[in-house]
Amino acid sequence: MAKVIDDSMPTRISPDCPDETRQVLYHAWGHDLEGLKKILNARANASSAQDPKTGETPLHAAIRACGPADQTEPEGEDEEDGCVQEARDIVQELFFNGAIWNDVDSNNETPGCVADRLGRKALYGMCVDAGVRAELLFALMDGYEELSSGSDGGEDEDNKEDEKMADAEGSTAEGLKGDAAAAQDGAKFVPPEADEKPVTSDEYLKSDLTYDNEKLLDADLNGVMMAWETDIMKRSVSALLPGGATGKRILNVGFGMGIIDGMFAENKPSRHHIIEAHPAVLEHASKPDSKFGPEWEKSGPEEGAYKIHAGRWQDVVHRLLEEGEVYDAIYFDTFGEDYSQLREFFTELIPGLLEQDGRFSFFNGLGADRKICYDVYTKVVEMHGAEAGLDVEWEEIDVDMSALGEEGKEYRLPICTFMG
C-alpha cells in the first residue's frame, strides 16, 4: 500500500525552520520569482536552504505547491497549466543558482520524485535534465562523485539495485550534495538511511560471501547476485546472441552465481572467457561439482578457449588486449563499483575488445531503485556511449518480484553496438 504523504505547507515547513530558510521556502512555494531573486542575490541559499526537520528545499516547495495534476486532462495539458509555468520559472532560477537536484526530504523524495508523484511531467523533465547536466559536468571535471539513488527501505539481501551499480554501491542519501544542506543556525537535515554502510570494491573483495540456491550475499547481507535475476540474464543472452547464435566468442566480467555463464555455455561458444576477482567466488567455481571448473576449461575447442581469468578486470582486460583477444558478445556485471568504472570499461576498453558487429550489455542497476536516477542514467549512458562510438538501445522488461513479496520492477536492458 502506497504511503500517504501530506503535502500541505504547514507540514512541510516546520516551526523549527530558521527564519532565513523559511523566507526562501515561502517565496519558492508562492512562486514569487522577483522576491526569490532578491533573496538569492543577497545570499547563496539555493543549495543550502533546507528545513532541518522535513528536509524541504526550495525545489521541493516550488514543485509541491502545484499540487497533483488533473489526471482527466489530455496528455500534455500539464504544459499549459499556469501554475506549472510559474513553477518552471522558479525551478529554472533555483537550478541557475546552484540548487541540488537530488536532495531528499523526510519522505525520501527528491524534487523530481515529488513531481513524478504529482504527475507534473514538465517539472519532472526539468529535474531529469538537471541531473544529466550534473553528471556530465562531474565526468568532465574528473571529479566524479556517486549520484544518490537513495533506498526504498527493503531488506538488505533484496536491495541489489540499491547496492550494485546503482551509482552505486555505498552511495548514501547525501549523494552529490555533501554538506550543503546545513541551515543558517547550524541545524542540519539528516536524510533517511543516511547511515547506510558504503560498499566499495576493495571492501567487497575482502569480504566473506554466502552462497545458497537463491542468492549470493556479502558479509553485510548485501545481495551480490540474486536468483530473481535469471529472467534478466536470459533476456540479456538473447539480446547478445540473437537467434541463439552458436560458435561465438564471449567475455563475461563478473561470475557471481554463474547464471549468465551457464546460459552462454548452452550456446556452445567457440571462446568463453570469464573474469572474476573475488577469492570466494573463484574457489566456488573451481569445486569438482562446478560447471566451470578444470574439466570445463579442458573441454574447450582449443587450449585457453574456455577460461576463468582470476583478478580485477582493470588488470585482466589489458592483458587480453595485449594478447589480441576480440569478442562477439561482452557482458559486464560487477559489484561494489560505481558508474565511473562502467564508463571506463565501455568508453576505453570496449572499442578494443568488441568485434565490429559485436554486442555489449551490462547489468543495468544504475539508480534503479529511484525512477528519476534511472531516467538520468539512461540519458547519461546514451551520451557517453555516443562518445565511444556506440549506439545504445533499451529493451523494456517487467521483472517479477512476487517471490520477494514486492511489486514488479521495470528493467531497461541496454544493447550496445558500434555506430554505422
N, C-alpha and C positions, 0 to 999 in steps of 0.2 A: 504494500500500500504506500503510495507516494506521501511524503511528508508534507503537511500543510504549513505553508510559510506565510507569516503575517508581514505584508509589505507596507504597512502604514508608516508614516513619518515618525510618530511618537515612539514606535517600536524600534525603528532603525537609527534614529538619532537620540542617543540616550541622555539622561540627565547628567551623567558623568562626563559628557563630551566637553573638552576645553572650548572656551568661547571662540577662539580664533578658528579652530577646526569647524565648530558649529556654523559659523558665518559662511565658510566656504561651502559646506554641505547644503545650507539653506539656499544659497544662490544657485547651486547646481540643481537642486531639487525644483526650484521655482523657474528654472530655465531663464534666469536673468543674466543674459550674456554680458551686457555692459557692466553690470555690477561685479560679475565674476572676473572680468578682465582687469578691473581696477584692483581687486584683491590679489590676483595673480601677478600683476605688475609690481605690487608693493612687496609681496612675499612669495617665495617659491613653494607654494602649497599644493600644486597639482599632484605631486608624488608622495608627499608626506602627510597630507591631511587625511586622517583615518580615525573614526570613532574608536576609542580604546576598548570599548565593551562589545560593540556589534561588528566592528571591522568595516563599517560603511565608509566607502571612499566617494569622492565627487562623481566618479564614473558610475558607480552603483546607483547613487542618488539620482543622477540625470536620467538614467535608463528606467529605474524603478518608478519614477514619477509618472511615466507614460501609462502605467497600468497594463493589463492584458489587452492584446489586440482583439478586435471583433472577428471571431472565427467564421462568422457568416458572410464576411466581405469577400469578394472575389480575390484570387491570387494577385498580389502586387498592390492591393489597395493600401497596404501599410505605408507605402511610399508617399501617399497623398495625405496621410494623417498630419494635421498641422502640429500636433503635439510632438510627433516624431521628428518633424523638420526642426522644431526648436531644440529638441534633444540632440539632433545631429550636429547642430552648430555648437552646442555646449561640449559634446564629446570630442569634436574636432579641436576645439580650443584647448581642452584638457590634454589631449594627446600632443598637441603642439607644445605645451608647457611641461611635457615630461611625465604625464600620468602613466602609471604602471597597468598595463592591460590585463595582467593575470593575478592581481591582488585577490585574495579570497576573503570573504567575510565570515561571520559566525555560523552561517548556514553552509559553509564550504563551497560558496558560489563565487566565481569571478564575475565581473560585469557582463561578460559575454554569456555566461550561464544564465544570468538574470534575463538578458534579452531573449535568449532562446526559450526559456520557460514561459515568458510572457508573449511569445510569438512575434516579437519585434525583429523581423528579418533584416531590415536595413541597418539597425543598430548592431545586431549580431555580426553582420558583414563587416562593419567598421572595426569591431574588436578583432575579428579574424585577420583583417588586413594589417592591423597594428601589431599583432603577434608575428605575422610573417616578416614585417619590416624589422622588428626587434631581433628576430632570429637571424636574418640575413646580415644585419649590422654586426652582431656578435661574431658571426663567422668571418666577416671581412676584417674585423679587428683582431682576429686570432685570440680573442679574449672570451672564448666560449664558456658560458655557464649553463647548467641544466635548466631547462624550461619546466616549470612546475606543472604537473598534471594532477596533483592532489591525490585523494584516495576516496573511494566510495564506502570505506568502512567495512569491507568484507573480511572474512577470516584470512589470516596470514598466508595459509597454504593455498588459498584460492586467488590471491592477488597478483597473478602473473603480469597482467598488463601494468599494474602499479609498480612492479619490481623489475621487469626486464624490458629494456629498451623503450620505456615509456617516457623517454627523455627525463630521466631514466632511472635506473636503479639508484636508490639513495637520494633522489631529489626529495625535498620536503616541500610543504606548502609555502615556504618562504620563496622558493624559486628564484627568479631574476631580481626580486626586489631588495634582497639583502636586508638592511636595517632601515629602509626608507620610511617605514610606517610609524616611526616614533612621533607621538603628538608633542605639541609645544611644551606641555608641562612635564614631559619625561615619561608619561604613561605610554605603553606600547601594546597594541593588539597582538595577541598570540593566536595564530591561525589554528584551526582544528588539526590535530595529529601532527603538529609541528615538531614533536619529539620523536617522530619515526626514525628508526635507526637506518642510516645510509648503508647501501650495499655497493661496494666498489669491486672492480675486477680483482684486484690484489687480495682483498679480504675473502672474496668468494673462492679463489683458487687455494686458499689456505684452510677453508672451512671443511668440516665433516659433512658428508652427504648421506641421505637416507633414501633407499630405493624401495618401492613396492610396486604392485601391479598397476596402480593408478597415477602415481606421481613420483617425482624426484625433488626432494627438498634439501635446502641447505641447513646449516646448524640453527638458524633463526626461524626455520619453518617457512622461508620464502619459497614459492613454487618456481623451481628452475625449469621443470617441464611437467606438463600435466596430460593425462590420458585424453581429456576433452579436446586436445589439440589435433587429435587424429584426423578429423574431417578437414581441418585447415591444411594439414600436411598432405592429405590425399588430393585436395584441390590444387595445392602447390605443385605436386608432382605432375598432375595433368597439364598444368599451365607451362611447366618447364619442358615436358616431353609430350607435345601434342600428339594425339592418336596413339599414345602408348609406345612411342618410338623406342626401338631397342638398339643396342650396339653403340650408345652414345658415351661420351666422356663426361664424367660427373665429378664435381667437387662440392662437398658439404662442409661448412665451417660450423662446428658445434654438434657433437654426437648426442649428448643428453641420454635419453632413453632409447635411442636408436630407431625411433618411429619412422622418420622420413627415410633413413638409410635402408630400412627393411623394404620400403616401397620402391626405392630406387633399384635395389637389388633384384626385385621381381622383373624389372625391365632389361635384365641381362646386359648391363653396360660393358663396353669394351675397356673402360677405365673408370675406377671408382675410388676416389681419394677422399679421406675424411681427416679433418684437423680437429684435435681435441686437446685441451690444456690441463683439465683437472685430473690429478693423480687418481682419485677415487673412480672417476668415470673410465679412465684408461684401464684400471685394474678390473672393473666390472666387465668391460668389453673384451678383456683377454681371458676370461674364465673359460674352462673347457666346454661348457654348455652354451657359450655365446655364439650368436650367428656371425659375429665379426671378429673372431679370434684368429689364431695362427692358421687354422685349416681354411678359413675364408680367404686369407691373404694368399695361400698356396693355390687356391682354385682359380685365380685369375688367368686370362689367356696368355699372359707372359709375366715374367718376374717384375714385381713392382706395380702391376696394373691395379691390383686391389691392395690398399694400404691405409692404415690409420697412422697419420703423422702426429707424433706427440709433441706438444708445445703450443705456445701462443701463436695465433695466426699472424701477428705482426712480424714474427720471426720466420715461421714456416713458409708463408706465401712468397717471401723474397727468394727463398731457396728454390721454390717451384718455378718461379720466373727465370732464375738463372739456369735451371735445367730445361727450360723451353716448354714447360707444360702448358697446354691450352685445353679449354673445356667447352663442351657444348651446352652444359647446364650447370649453374652455380647457385647454391642456396646458402644463406647466411643467417645463423640463429645462435647468438652468443648470450651470455648472462653477465650482469654487473658492468656493462659498458653503456655509454650514452650515445646520443645521436652523432656526436663528432667522430666517434670511432667508425660507425657505419658509413658516414660520409667519406671518411678517409678511404675505406675499403672500396666503395663504388666509384669514387672520383679518381683515385690514384692507382688502384690495382686492377679493377675490372677491365680497363682498356687493354692491359697486357695479358690477362688470364682468359678472357672470353673470346670464343670464335666469333667471326664477323656476323654470322647468322645465329649465334647462340642466344640463350636467355638467362637472365639473372633475376632472382627474387630473394626476399628476406622475410623473417617473421615480423609482421608489422604491429608491434605493440606500442608504437610511438604516441604516447598520450591517450591510449585507447580507453582509459577509464574516465576521460572527460572529453565530451564532444568537441568543445572548442579547440583543445590541444590537438585532437585527432585531425580536425579540419586544417589547423595551422600547418601541421607536419605534412599533410597531403600536398599542400601547395609548395612547401619548402623543398620536399623531396623532388617534386617535378622540376623546380628551378635549378637545384643543384645537379639533378640528373641531366638536364639540358646542357649545363656547363661541361659535363663529362661526355657529351655526345650521345646521351641515352634518352629514348622515348620511354615514358612511364605510363602504363595503362593500369587501371584498377578494376578488379573483379569483386563485386559486392557479394559477401557471404553472410548468411544469418547463422550464427553459432548457437547451437542448442546447449544451454547451461542448466537445464532442468535437473540433471543428476546432482547438481550442487545446490539446488533449491533457489536458483537465481533466474532472472529473466534473461531471454536470449540477447546476444550482443551482435552488433553489426561489425563485420570484419572486412577490411579492404585489402585484398590480396594484390600486391604490386607485381607487375610483369614488365621487366625492363629489357629493351632491345636497343641495338645501335641504330641511330637515325640513318635514314636512307636505305 
